Every structure is written in structure tokens, then in C-alpha cells.
Amino acid sequence: MSTACFGGTFDPPHIGHEMMVREVLRTGAWNRVIVIPVSQPAHKEIEHPIDPSDRLHMSRLAFEPIAGCVVDDTEIVRGGVSYTVETVQEIKERRGINGKIGMVIGFDLVPGLPTWKHWEKLKTQVHLIIARRDSRDVDRSVLEGCEYSFLDNPLIETSSRMIREKCRRGEPIDAYVNPAVAAYIRERGLYGYI
């Protein structure tokens, strides 16, 4: 079974995230996607953080209805700063995965890859699945020595930040998130939802 991982804050998970998972599975190159919400990302600060268990629960609501997708709590349970190289190793060991694992990332992360912890080791363990976030191209020189492919994903005009801002203003978010996620945000009053 070919497995891909998709990590992120998922703060909250939105239809663009769900569409990326569906597109990875649709390619036929990967028949399982493991979604991994981070506890605390190493390369960005979570603004107005909510409890990681809420992000984990919303991720389950958003992704587990997708056939071939599972949500893994490895990083939430571990706590603290999350480093991809450690998570990939743990996932491979726990799930008995041999060889390279797919790793879904947005193209905007590519320039910073050489700054990731143990990047030289990580790039030998993964096949990068690079998703577009807009129509720009990526500097492929950073990818030297990596196995990678580009995902032909549709471009969705949404972001978790935009959704959080809408929540703070009391605006509807139903068009941007799974209905179960929208209901959970409203019920729990997350992101200052009015």
C-alpha cells in the first residue's frame, strides 16, 4: 500500500485541505493519506491558539469521511514542537511502512525546505507531493536530490486565517469548511465565533 502523509495545523481544516487529500488519492499513485495535525509547528507561530485536541477533532470530522484517509494523533500526543523528520520515522515504524512515504506540502514551503531539521535525511525518506496554492511556479533547484511530483490540484480561494477572521466577525463559514466542522466551531465558540 502506498502511503502519503499530510501534516499541518488545520486551524481549522477547510475545503481546500479536503480537496488536496482527494486529489492525492485520485492520482492513483497513493491509496492512503494519513493526515497529521501538528501540536506546535516548528516554522510558524499559531495565532490565537486553540486546544490541539479541538484541531484534532475537527480534522477527524473533515478528513475521516474520505475513503482512504485516516487522521493520526502522533504529533498531538507527543506535544511540543513538531519536526517532520521525527514524525515520518515514527509513522513508518508504527504503521510498518517500508521505503519512501509520500509527503504532501504546499509549494510555498519548498524554498524553506533546506532549513527543516535534518533536511538531508528527510529527503531520502520521502517523495514530496507538491500542491499548488496559486499559479506561481517553484524554484526546483531546492528539490535537487529529492523525489517529487506536482499535484494538479484545483486552486481554492480560502485559507484557515480567512475562516478564523470570519468567525471573529460572526460571518458564515459554511461555504469554506465541512458542515460538521462548521457546527463544531459554532458549538464550541472557537476562534471567537459569535
C-alpha positions, 0 to 999 in steps of 0.5 A: 500500500502506498502511503502519503502523509499530510501534516499541518495545523488545520486551524481549522481544516477547510475545503481546500485541505479536503480537496488536496487529500482527494486529489492525492488519492485520485492520482492513483499513485497513493491509496492512503493519506494519513493526515497529521495535525501538528501540536506546535509547528516548528516554522510558524507561530499559531495565532490565537491558539486553540486546544490541539485536541479541538484541531484534532477533532475537527480534522477527524470530522473533515478528513475521516469521511474520505475513503482512504484517509485516516487522521493520526494523533502522533504529533498531538500526543507527543506535544511540543514542537513538531519536526517532520523528520521525527514524525515520518520515522515514527509513522513508518515504524508504527504503521510498518511502512517500508521505503519512501512515504509520500509527503504532501506540502504546499509549494510555498514551503519548498524554498524553506525546505533546506532549513527543516531539521535534518533536511538531508535525511528527510529527503531520502525518506520521502517523495514530496507531493507538491500542491499548488496554492496559486499559479506561481511556479517553484524554484526546483533547484531546492528539490535537487536530490529529492523525489517529487511530483506536482499535484494538479490540484484545483486552486481554492480561494480560502485559507484557515486565517480567512475562516478564523477572521470570519468567525471573529466577525460572526460571518458564515463559514459554511461555504469554506469548511465541512458542515460538521466542522462548521457546527463544531466551531459554532458549538464550541465558540472557537476562534471567537465565533459569535 
